[in-house]
Amino acid sequence: MKWMEKRIEQLEDIPSVTRVEVGNPEASLSAVTPVARNYFENWNIRVVNREEIDCKNYLSPNRRDFYKITLFTEGTGLFSQGMHRYMIEEPTMVFIHPNEIVSWKNISPQSACSAGFYCLFKKRYVENHPTLKAVMDRYKFFTERKAVRLTPASVSVIHHWFSQMEEQAQAAGALAEDVLQAYLQLIMIESMKGESLSNSNPVADDYRHVHDFFQLLEEEAATINLDHPVRLRTAKEFADELQLHPNYLNALLKKHTGQNISTHIKNRLLDESKALLLQTDWTLQQIGYCIGFADQPNFSQFFKKYTGLTPAVFRRSYPF
């Protein structure tokens, strides 16, 4: 079975998992799934009932600043995490590390796959709860244990705990967050009773090239700073680095994501620009230089063209 036979959506394009609105950080928080380096988003942990959202084919091409655990209770699909691919056809727990590029492709009808829960929690949340981190490290969740087929008894127990988490999440506050991390530990330990899934067939060449492009794009963006401005900016530069013809790589990305190389590069640089505007006190000239612009006016023009705001207005408009 081919990994991707039709276009899959980028996670940030799915309306049911939209981002926090600038100036309104409380909007739709229960449905937020940020995809890029949006460390400035003001939340620590979220719990979502998968029955309340459509289970779509998606690709999350950028690494994130949160961990994700997902309980699949119904349906069949292909889940890819980095260069590992798993056939999910029985109740399964999946543990997604922030550094992983992930995708999902439905095999069952879309409605049949929308069952279970998922929980997102930030890196800082883990650091603030040492016992949670200890469980993750001890049992190698998110590193060696990435997908676990659950026993029937564990499915019932874990589903109940997720339901309890969903109720606790409504309460919010520091106490609720302490309770939620305790449930996370229980869920992880209960998952140990299951069997880790073996990798299925190797990913197809198409997906490998798509994955390698996004990996390279993320590596470029992740190292941007005043001493290390962006190195690759054009479709040809990325294709050359991957030893592929630009037209071939462009066709692959267009086929599987609906967007060409240049659009992906532009979107990633915009995400990085937003993060730098809100996380640093660097001047617009310095930020523009980091993402490849020789002067500040060109950077401002680029930013306003695709966001509708100048960099200065965007920086002032955020509530933090």
Secondary structure, 3 states (H helix, E strand, C coil): CCCCCCCCEEHHHCHHHCCCECCECCCCHHHCCCCCCCCCCCCCEEEEEHHHCCCCCEEECCCCCEEEEEEECCCCEEEEECCEEEEECCCEEEEECCCCCEEEEECCCHHHHCCEEEEEEEHHHHHCCHHHHHHHHHCCECCCECEEECCHHHHHHHHHHHHHHHHHHHHCHHHHHHHHHHHHHHHHHHHCCCEECCCCCCCCHHHHHHHHHHHHHHHHHHCCECCECCCCCCHHHHHHHCCCCHHHHHHHHHHHHCCCHHHHHHHHHHHHHHHHHHHCCCCHHHHHHHCCCCCHHHHHHHHHHHHCCCHHHHHHHCCC
